[in-house]
Amino acid sequence: MMRLHRPQCVWPWISLRGEEPNERIVVKRINRVFAIGVATSLALGATNARASVEVSASVSVHAEADFYAPLTPHGEWLSVGSYGRCWRPASLAVEWRPYCSGHWVWTDCGWYWESDEPWAWACYHYGSWVYDPVYFWVWVPGIEWAPAWVSWRVGGGYIGWAPLPPPGVRVTVAAPQFVFVQTHSFTEPLRPSALVVNNTTIFNQTTVINNIRHETRTVVGTAPQKVAVNEGPGTEMVQKATGKPVKAVPVREMVQRTPGVSQGLRTTSEPRTKPSASPAERPKATPGQEPRLKTERTTPPAPKEKFAPVPERPPREATPRENSGHFAPPDPRERAAPAPEDRQARPAGRSRDHAPTNS
């Protein structure tokens, strides 16, 4: 009679049929341990995935020191007068100025300056730009976010902007700091050649717009933070001059597509305290003995000798005559200082070894 077998389960379960009672108990324990191990690994995998998502999403700046490492490859940190530690971009022309290479985008937090410069995520949305007569334009760090830290002027068919000074610094934003563009070109990609710089006539035809307010929003990352809403010129005037509708783009979308934001803010999302070594790097300890950690050598190495040591001269081998015992090697002092009577007996210029022999 043919016997039908049940289909095998997905789990690598061990059959208990035909086993002794003690063996059945052992097999049950093995299956239980295997099931617990699989469940634990799945739980750990889910926890690690959730932690990685939280870390990647938490990209807010907490201190000015969070900018030091990301901005160092793109410029240099300087100590500039009363501003303290500032940053200056590298490989830029002397006539360069901020907020001149990019374009303006209307968002729910005001006009957002979008630029292709690799450090735009930091220096156009945090901190302030100031002009120094020695270092030219330098950036002063700050931790409050804004779509753009600029002051606006509107009038005479032009829109202008200039970097705002740091908080608490009383600096008059005058004509040399402002750049202007015609209103119908305001939303187009801008380059320094298309901007009007330091024009007193246009400056006097415009009026300043100060409508910056501070709110608590979730703009960068997942936690609410204090941000500055800088609306600037009204959208109705821009739509009338450009002939195009101005639609608000979510500011979170603009932040995510800004070049360098993921690389620059990655350092601030990492945990403040890191383990000294991963489990694979920790030294293994023998049973009953504490593991010994490797310590770096703190004492300086011994200085190298300036000159190599002179090798010792090998001993001179004795001749067969010396080994016979009837010959003693001459004393060097006797050869160096001959007897007085020998000096008178020998002719001048001849040595004892070369004395003439009688025929």
ABEGO torsion letter per residue (X at the ends): XBBBBBBBBABBBBBABGBBAAAAAAAAAAAAAAAAAAAAAAAAAAAAAAAAAAAAABABBABAAAAAAAAAAABBBBBBEAAEBBBBBBGBBAABBBGABEBBBBBAAEBBBBBABAAAAAAAABEBBBBBAAAEBBBBBBABBBABBBBBBBEGGBBBBBBBBBBGBBBBBBAAABBBBBAAAAABBBBAAABBBGBAAAAAABBBBBABBBBBBBABEABBBBBBBBAEBBAAAAAAAAGBBBBBBBAAAAAAABBGAAAAAAAAABBABBBABBAAABBBBBBGBBBBBBBBBABBBBBBBABBBBBBBBBBBBBAAAAAGABBBBBAAAAABBBAAAAAABBBGBBAAABBBBX
